Each structure stands twice: as structure tokens, then as C-alpha cells.
Amino acid sequence: MFKKIIPILFFLAIGSAAFSQSALGQKKIAPFQIKLTNGQQYTASQLAAGPVVLIYFSPDCDHCQNFTKDMIKNYSIFANKQVVMITFQSMEMLKPFVTQYKLSTYPNIKVGTEGYSYIVQRYYQIKSFPYIAIYNKAGNLVQTFEGEQPHQTIFNAVKNI
């Protein structure tokens, strides 16, 4: 009996792994709607065609601050990508963060709050910050990172889209 069960379990394991990989590529970007620090609304439908790096963060998160510093230091990796930084925190917390890292000087980086709608947070089932979702030119999800991760690993993933 065990000889029959083992091949079935193996087949199910391989099938579920293949499905999860194909599901990753099929996931489209969250239907976000954020308010930018300049007061304008910005939505997922306003993204141009091309690669996107979505970063869900909190302005008071040390890991998020460190990642943002390194992202700016390595800006050439992100220069030809659309970067959308989203938080649930208030505009009062967000504005000093944007000012500190001079994020408004980078035309391809949009920073805003989704407020307490938590649409993006629920869409990705985010449990820790920063959460980074990388999308290719076709708009398909390539890779995600959650929580503290080696920045160089993330930068390499961004380079390859």
C-alpha cells in the first residue's frame, strides 16, 4: 500500500510546486489607490507599461529606512523602473520620510499612503516590512521579498527585470 501512496504524494508535491510557480507569474499588481505627499491621487491604472517595483513600508520602520537609504545610494538600478512606495501611515508621518530621503527629486518614485483601507496590505497578505514586489515589463509578478532581506539580493532581482 505504501508503494502506491508514495508516487501519488510525489506527484501531488511536484504539481503543487509547479502551480505555485505559475501562480506567482500570473499575479498582477495590487489595485492600489494612494494619496501622494503633494495631495494628488495615484492609482495602479496610472502606471506606464514597463517594470514596476512596489514597496510597502512604514516610515518609522528601521529596516524600511535602511532599505530606502541603500535604494537611493544604488539609484542607477532603479532609474529605469517605476517605483511605488506605499504605506498605511498618516501623511504627517510620511512627509518627513519623503523629505529626509529627498524622494520627490526622483521622477520615477511615487510615495503615498493608502490610509486605513489596507487594500494593498491585504492583497499581498503582508506580515512584515518592508514588502517588495517586483513586476516585469509584461506586468507579471517576478519575485517578492518580505521583512529584512539582504539588500544586494533585492537589487540583483531588480537589475534582472
Backbone as numpy.savetxt, mean C-alpha at the origin, in Angstrom:
# Nx Ny Nz CAx CAy CAz Cx Cy Cz
-5.83 -46.74 3.60 -6.65 -45.55 3.60 -5.78 -44.29 3.60
-4.70 -44.28 4.41 -3.82 -43.12 4.44 -3.16 -42.87 3.09
-2.91 -43.96 2.33 -2.29 -43.79 1.02 -3.20 -43.04 0.07
-4.51 -43.12 0.27 -5.46 -42.39 -0.57 -5.62 -40.94 -0.11
-5.52 -40.72 1.18 -5.73 -39.38 1.73 -4.55 -38.46 1.44
-3.35 -38.97 1.51 -2.16 -38.14 1.31 -2.14 -37.48 -0.07
-2.38 -38.21 -1.16 -2.41 -37.52 -2.46 -3.52 -36.46 -2.57
-4.65 -36.73 -1.94 -5.75 -35.77 -1.98 -5.36 -34.50 -1.22
-4.77 -34.67 -0.04 -4.32 -33.51 0.73 -3.25 -32.72 -0.02
-2.34 -33.43 -0.67 -1.29 -32.78 -1.45 -1.91 -31.96 -2.58
-2.87 -32.55 -3.29 -3.53 -31.87 -4.39 -4.26 -30.62 -3.90
-4.95 -30.73 -2.76 -5.66 -29.58 -2.20 -4.69 -28.48 -1.78
-3.56 -28.85 -1.19 -2.57 -27.86 -0.77 -2.01 -27.11 -1.97
-1.66 -27.83 -3.03 -1.12 -27.21 -4.24 -2.19 -26.32 -4.89
-3.40 -26.80 -4.95 -4.48 -26.04 -5.56 -4.76 -24.75 -4.81
-4.78 -24.82 -3.48 -5.06 -23.61 -2.71 -3.91 -22.62 -2.81
-2.68 -23.10 -2.87 -1.53 -22.19 -3.03 -1.60 -21.50 -4.38
-1.93 -22.23 -5.43 -2.04 -21.63 -6.76 -3.17 -20.61 -6.80
-4.28 -20.95 -6.15 -5.41 -20.02 -6.12 -5.04 -18.73 -5.40
-4.35 -18.85 -4.27 -4.00 -17.65 -3.52 -3.04 -16.77 -4.32
-2.14 -17.35 -5.08 -1.24 -16.56 -5.92 -2.02 -15.86 -7.03
-2.96 -16.56 -7.65 -3.72 -15.92 -8.73 -4.66 -14.87 -8.16
-5.18 -15.08 -6.96 -6.06 -14.09 -6.34 -5.28 -12.81 -6.03
-4.02 -12.93 -5.66 -3.20 -11.76 -5.37 -3.14 -10.86 -6.59
-2.88 -11.41 -7.75 -2.77 -10.63 -8.97 -4.09 -10.03 -9.43
-5.20 -10.61 -9.00 -6.51 -10.14 -9.43 -7.04 -9.00 -8.58
-6.50 -8.80 -7.40 -7.03 -7.79 -6.49 -6.70 -6.38 -7.00
-7.73 -5.60 -7.19 -7.58 -4.22 -7.65 -7.38 -3.30 -6.45
-6.99 -2.09 -6.72 -6.74 -1.13 -5.65 -8.04 -0.80 -4.90
-7.89 -0.54 -3.61 -9.05 -0.21 -2.77 -9.80 0.99 -3.35
-11.10 1.00 -3.23 -11.90 2.13 -3.73 -11.83 3.31 -2.77
-10.64 3.87 -2.64 -10.42 4.90 -1.64 -11.00 6.25 -2.04
-11.32 7.02 -1.02 -11.71 8.42 -1.17 -11.09 9.14 0.01
-10.12 9.99 -0.27 -9.40 10.66 0.80 -9.49 12.18 0.64
-9.26 12.84 1.76 -9.18 14.30 1.74 -7.71 14.65 1.89
-7.18 15.37 0.89 -5.79 15.79 0.91 -5.61 16.96 1.87
-4.38 17.25 2.22 -4.11 18.34 3.17 -4.48 19.71 2.62
-4.62 19.82 1.31 -5.04 21.10 0.71 -6.57 21.22 0.66
-7.27 20.22 1.21 -8.73 20.25 1.27 -9.43 19.56 0.12
-8.70 19.22 -0.94 -9.30 18.56 -2.09 -9.57 17.09 -1.80
-10.58 16.57 -2.50 -10.87 15.14 -2.44 -10.04 14.44 -3.52
-9.62 13.23 -3.24 -8.86 12.44 -4.21 -9.36 11.00 -4.10
-9.67 10.39 -5.24 -10.23 9.04 -5.23 -9.43 8.10 -6.13
-9.68 6.83 -5.96 -9.00 5.81 -6.76 -9.27 6.02 -8.25
-10.43 6.53 -8.59 -10.76 6.73 -10.00 -9.92 7.84 -10.65
-9.25 8.65 -9.85 -8.41 9.72 -10.38 -6.98 9.26 -10.68
-6.65 8.04 -10.33 -5.31 7.53 -10.62 -5.12 7.39 -12.12
-3.96 7.75 -12.58 -3.62 7.55 -13.99 -3.21 6.10 -14.19
-3.17 5.68 -15.43 -2.68 4.33 -15.72 -1.21 4.26 -15.33
-0.79 3.15 -14.82 0.60 2.98 -14.43 0.74 2.42 -13.04
1.98 2.18 -12.63 2.20 1.57 -11.32 1.79 2.49 -10.16
1.30 1.85 -9.09 0.84 2.58 -7.91 1.42 1.91 -6.67
1.85 2.74 -5.73 2.27 2.26 -4.42 1.33 2.90 -3.41
0.50 2.08 -2.77 -0.43 2.57 -1.76 0.19 2.28 -0.40
0.27 3.31 0.43 0.85 3.18 1.77 -0.20 3.60 2.78
-0.61 2.66 3.62 -1.55 2.98 4.69 -0.71 3.13 5.95
-0.86 4.26 6.63 0.05 4.58 7.72 -0.66 5.40 8.79
0.07 5.66 9.86 -0.38 6.58 10.88 0.75 7.57 11.12
0.46 8.86 11.14 1.51 9.87 11.31 2.33 9.71 12.59
1.75 9.12 13.62 2.47 8.96 14.88 3.13 7.60 15.04
3.16 6.81 13.98 3.79 5.48 13.98 5.28 5.63 13.66
6.14 5.16 14.57 7.59 5.26 14.35 8.03 4.54 13.08
7.49 3.35 12.84 7.87 2.59 11.64 7.45 3.35 10.37
6.30 4.00 10.44 5.81 4.78 9.29 6.70 5.99 9.05
7.11 6.64 10.11 8.00 7.80 9.99 9.34 7.38 9.41
9.89 6.28 9.90 11.18 5.80 9.38 11.08 5.40 7.92
9.98 4.74 7.56 9.80 4.35 6.16 9.70 5.60 5.28
8.95 6.60 5.73 8.79 7.83 4.94 10.14 8.52 4.75
10.95 8.60 5.79 12.29 9.19 5.68 13.11 8.45 4.62
13.10 7.12 4.68 13.88 6.34 3.72 13.29 6.44 2.31
11.99 6.53 2.21 11.35 6.66 0.90 11.81 7.97 0.24
11.86 9.04 1.01 12.30 10.33 0.48 13.79 10.28 0.11
14.60 9.65 0.95 16.03 9.51 0.65 16.26 8.72 -0.63
15.36 7.77 -0.91 15.46 6.92 -2.10 14.37 7.28 -3.11
14.09 8.56 -3.20 12.98 9.02 -4.03 13.07 8.57 -5.49
14.26 8.42 -6.01 14.41 8.03 -7.42 13.68 6.72 -7.72
13.55 5.86 -6.73 12.84 4.58 -6.91 11.34 4.84 -7.10
10.83 5.88 -6.47 9.39 6.17 -6.47 9.00 7.25 -7.48
9.97 7.90 -8.07 9.73 9.08 -8.91 8.76 8.83 -10.06
8.81 7.67 -10.66 7.92 7.38 -11.80 6.74 6.49 -11.42
6.39 6.49 -10.13 5.25 5.72 -9.62 4.27 6.69 -8.98
3.00 6.33 -8.97 2.02 7.08 -8.21 2.04 6.55 -6.78
2.27 7.42 -5.83 2.32 7.03 -4.43 1.13 7.67 -3.72
0.31 6.84 -3.10 -0.85 7.32 -2.36 -0.68 6.90 -0.91
-0.55 7.89 -0.04 -0.39 7.63 1.39 -1.71 7.96 2.08
-2.28 6.97 2.76 -3.60 7.11 3.36 -3.53 6.81 4.85
-4.21 7.62 5.62 -4.34 7.40 7.05 -5.81 7.54 7.44
-6.13 7.09 8.64 -7.46 7.32 9.20 -7.42 8.48 10.20
-6.21 8.94 10.51 -6.03 9.98 11.51 -6.58 11.32 11.02
-6.75 12.24 11.95 -7.32 13.55 11.64 -6.35 14.40 10.82
-6.91 15.40 10.19 -6.11 16.34 9.41 -5.11 17.07 10.30
-5.48 17.31 11.56 -4.58 17.98 12.50 -3.31 17.16 12.75
-3.42 15.84 12.69 -2.24 14.99 12.84 -1.48 14.85 11.52
-2.22 14.89 10.44 -1.64 14.64 9.12 -0.80 15.83 8.61
-1.29 17.02 8.78 -0.60 18.20 8.23 0.84 18.35 8.73
1.11 18.22 10.03 2.51 18.32 10.47 3.41 17.22 9.88
2.86 16.05 9.67 3.61 14.94 9.06 4.00 15.31 7.63
3.04 15.81 6.87 3.30 16.21 5.48 4.32 17.33 5.43
4.22 18.27 6.34 5.16 19.39 6.40 6.56 18.91 6.78
6.64 18.07 7.80 7.95 17.59 8.28 8.74 16.90 7.18
8.06 16.08 6.38 8.76 15.33 5.32 8.67 16.00 3.95
8.10 17.21 3.92 7.99 18.00 2.69 7.33 17.21 1.56
6.32 16.43 1.90 5.68 15.54 0.94 4.93 16.29 -0.16
4.48 17.50 0.12 3.75 18.26 -0.91 4.67 18.74 -2.02
5.97 18.62 -1.85 6.90 19.03 -2.92 7.10 17.94 -3.97
6.52 16.77 -3.74 6.65 15.65 -4.68 5.31 15.48 -5.40
5.26 15.83 -6.69 3.98 15.84 -7.40 3.31 14.47 -7.53
4.08 13.40 -7.46 3.50 12.07 -7.62 3.04 11.45 -6.30
3.23 12.16 -5.19 2.83 11.65 -3.88 1.58 12.39 -3.41
0.51 11.63 -3.18 -0.73 12.19 -2.64 -0.88 11.66 -1.22
-1.15 12.55 -0.28 -1.28 12.17 1.12 -2.62 12.68 1.63
-3.40 11.79 2.23 -4.70 12.22 2.73 -5.26 11.27 3.78
-6.41 11.67 4.29 -7.09 10.87 5.30 -8.41 10.35 4.77
-8.70 9.12 5.12 -10.01 8.55 4.81 -10.96 8.77 5.98
-10.46 9.41 7.03 -11.29 9.65 8.21 -11.65 8.34 8.87
-12.81 8.33 9.45 -13.23 7.14 10.18 -14.08 6.19 9.35
-13.99 6.29 8.02 -14.73 5.35 7.16 -14.08 3.96 7.18
-12.77 3.93 7.36 -11.98 2.69 7.41 -12.19 1.79 6.19
-12.57 2.37 5.06 -12.80 1.58 3.85 -11.51 0.88 3.42
-10.43 1.63 3.38 -9.15 1.05 2.94 -8.64 0.04 3.96
-8.74 0.39 5.21 -8.27 -0.51 6.27 -9.03 -1.84 6.24
-10.33 -1.80 6.03 -11.11 -3.05 5.94 -10.84 -3.80 4.64
-10.68 -3.05 3.55 -10.45 -3.68 2.24 -9.22 -4.59 2.26
-8.15 -4.11 2.88 -6.91 -4.88 2.95 -6.78 -5.68 4.25
-7.73 -5.53 5.15 -7.68 -6.20 6.46 -6.37 -5.88 7.18
-6.06 -4.60 7.26 -4.81 -4.12 7.83 -4.82 -4.27 9.34
-3.75 -4.87 9.84 -3.62 -5.06 11.28 -2.45 -4.28 11.87
-1.45 -3.91 11.05 -0.33 -3.13 11.56 0.20 -2.21 10.46
0.89 -1.16 10.92 1.39 -0.11 10.01 2.89 -0.17 9.89
3.46 0.32 8.82 2.75 0.72 7.60 2.33 -0.51 6.80
1.30 -0.33 6.01 0.84 -1.37 5.09 1.11 -0.83 3.69
1.80 -1.61 2.89 2.19 -1.15 1.56 1.69 -2.15 0.52
0.91 -1.66 -0.43 0.39 -2.49 -1.52 0.98 -1.95 -2.82
1.60 -2.82 -3.57 2.28 -2.43 -4.81 1.50 -2.99 -6.00
1.12 -2.09 -6.90 0.35 -2.45 -8.10 1.17 -2.19 -9.35
1.07 -3.09 -10.31 1.82 -2.95 -11.56 1.09 -2.01 -12.54
1.67 -1.86 -13.72 1.11 -0.97 -14.74 -0.30 -1.35 -15.14
-0.61 -2.66 -15.08 -1.94 -3.14 -15.45 -2.96 -2.94 -14.32
-2.49 -2.48 -13.17 -3.40 -2.25 -12.04 -3.63 -3.47 -11.18
-2.79 -4.49 -11.35 -2.93 -5.70 -10.55 -1.98 -5.68 -9.36
-2.46 -6.20 -8.25 -1.66 -6.27 -7.04 -0.50 -7.23 -7.23
0.71 -6.74 -6.96 1.92 -7.53 -7.13 2.41 -8.07 -5.80
2.43 -7.19 -4.79 2.97 -7.60 -3.49 2.48 -6.65 -2.41
2.38 -7.19 -1.18 2.04 -6.36 -0.03 3.06 -6.57 1.08
3.19 -5.56 1.91 4.06 -5.60 3.09 3.25 -5.02 4.24
3.34 -5.64 5.40 2.60 -5.13 6.55 3.50 -5.08 7.76
3.42 -3.95 8.47 4.24 -3.77 9.65 5.68 -3.46 9.28
6.55 -3.54 10.26 7.95 -3.23 10.03 8.58 -4.30 9.15
9.14 -3.86 8.04 9.79 -4.74 7.07 11.10 -4.08 6.66
12.06 -4.88 6.18 13.30 -4.26 5.68 12.98 -3.33 4.50
13.36 -2.08 4.63 13.02 -1.09 3.60 13.61 -1.46 2.25
14.79 -2.01 2.23 15.42 -2.36 0.96 14.60 -3.42 0.21
13.99 -4.33 0.95 13.14 -5.36 0.33 11.94 -4.70 -0.36
11.34 -3.72 0.31 10.21 -2.98 -0.28 10.68 -2.18 -1.49
11.82 -1.50 -1.36 12.35 -0.71 -2.47 12.63 -1.59 -3.68
13.16 -2.77 -3.46 13.43 -3.70 -4.58 12.13 -4.09 -5.26
11.09 -4.34 -4.49 9.79 -4.69 -5.07 9.23 -3.53 -5.88
9.39 -2.31 -5.39 8.91 -1.13 -6.12 9.71 -0.93 -7.41
11.01 -1.16 -7.36 11.86 -1.03 -8.55 11.39 -1.95 -9.67
10.91 -3.12 -9.30 10.57 -4.16 -10.28 9.18 -4.03 -10.88
8.43 -2.96 -10.55 7.11 -2.81 -11.18 7.18 -1.82 -12.32
